[in-house]
Amino acid sequence: MKARLIVPFLLFLSLLLSCSTVSQNTPSIPATTPPQLRQLPERPEDTVAAINRRYNLVDNQCREIGTNEPRGHYYCSGVLTRGVEDGPFLPWTHSPSVIASGSSSYSWIRRDMPLARLMFKPAGFILRNPVEGAASGLPALDRGLICIYPFDASTGTNLRHKGCALRYESTVLYPQPEAHHRNQAYAWGQCEAMGIRTTQAWMAFWESDPTPNLGMRHQCSWNADSPEGWNSAIYIFNDQRYQHGDAMFTWNELLLDTMKDDGNMLMPYIAAFYYVLDLSPTVLGGLEEARTFQTKLYKNGYWVPILQLNAGAPSLRRYTYHPEDQAIPVPGSLHRAVAQQTRGQ
């Protein structure tokens, strides 16, 4: 009887020791690893290549995929960014003041605009545009942008038409010309509503304000999906007459409708986080903030790379990827794919 009991016990003990050995040799999973990524991320090399490509692509004739309708320059060209400081919140969510105004502020950069005048925060995130999304097979933001200002318009306290209307006049919010694109419910511009349709007319209106700050609050906004409005905004931004005083170190401003966001809307559209490399003494220290942003996004089921933005680098390498900058390494299967491709080169 005892012999018959000893054999099964030895088998059980052997199995137990075997399982223990496997467990000890298996790497522990970091506490920040989410149960499952919500979408398969791009290789970081592909992300940085796509963003540099869009930054350098001067395309002023963006057409909507599927309908061929004209869209604003952001749809296919340039880089749409939001600078944000770290805090006890998720960087892609909306503050109470943003919810009250109904929109959040972004900037748009491209190689044909002075970069040193376009950065305010040391870190932030980049939203994937529709053309980039179609090429990568990833979600992209194709609706919600309302208007564009050539310069910062101090819209945080402007509640008129979600920051896109003149704050100090009871201007009738005329409807925009009929459009048939996917952003037609949001795109609107004060300039078009006032009948201002040329660069010269915009300048005349802006300069009619006598305040010493060159009328930063006296701008009319252009419709976010008006190619003509975008052309004017870029021309105005680059005009030498306005590169002095308060206008010299400012940035353009695009307003994105909050669209009753519950805090999750933008996460699938974030292509990368960025930090600014020694652009000016006021925007240093962005890497640690970018690392915090990346960790917060990863805990919510998404991984995107941190990119370095260097205003002094050649245009084709304005953004770069550095593995040592990442707070969260490239996730498992993607990391293996990168390693395999690297070995094959």
BELBEL-V800233 format. One line per field, one symbol per residue. ss: DSSP state (~ for helix, > for strand, _ for the rest). psi: psi as a letter, one per 30 degrees, with the letter a starting at -180 (. if undefined). Layout:
ss->???
psi->???
This chain:
ss->_~~~~~~~~~~~~~~~~~~~~~~~~__________________~~~~~~~~~~~~~______>______>__~~~___>>>>>____________~~~~~~_>>>>>>>_____~~~_____>>>>>_>~~~~~~~____>___>>>>>_____~~~__~~~~__________________________~~~~~____~~~~~~~~~______________>>___~~~~~~~~~~~~_~~~__~~~_____>>>>>_________~~~>>>>>>>____~~~__~~~~~~~~~~~~~~______>>>>_____~~~_>>>_~~~______~~~~~~~~~~~~~_
psi->eeefeeeeeeeeeeeeeeeeeeeefkkkkkffklekkfkkllkeeeeeeeeeeeefjijghkkkkefgkkllffeflakjljkkllahlkfflkleeeeefgllkllkklfgkjefggkelflalkkkleeeeeefglkljglfkelkkelkghffgjgkhhfflkfgkhkkikllkklglfgffekkkeeeffgjgleeeeeeeeffkfkfggheghkklkkfgjeeeeeeeeeeefkffghlbffehallkkkkkfhhkgffefeffkellllkjhelffhlgfeeeeeeeeeeeefggkkllkkkjjfflkefheklkjeffkejlkldeeeeeeeeeeff.
